[in-house]
């Protein structure tokens, strides 16, 4: 990764802040999936948080906590039908990321599990994905 290119966690943090102000996300769903290495069908064993911080320093971890809280808040707004159109668009992208992470990988990090289960909307995180996460046989790691 180019050291001058922002890490995915920073890009997502900025997109969350922008969407709150009514700004269109700076990436498409396909672009963000590719940026996270989720554009293929072969599992690679990477946790969602590792995809987001992508070798970042302690500042990346700080941004990750901000992003995790921001995504939960965004999903709550979409559940309540109070999100603006830009937040809805970003939530759809994040739903695609969570769905791909859960369906492609054999194990899932607790972050992806928590975020996917935070959405109650079928159009963001499909019921089949939430059911898989609720199954005690499905592997979760920290």
Secondary structure, 3 states (H helix, E strand, C coil): CCCCCCCHHHHHHHHHHHHHCCCCCCCCHHHHHHHCCCCCCCCCCCCHHHHHHCCCCHHHHHHHHHHHHHHHHHHHHHHCCCCCHHHHHHHHHHHHHHHHHHHHCCEEEHHHHHHHHHCCCCCCCCHHHHHHHHCCCCEEEC
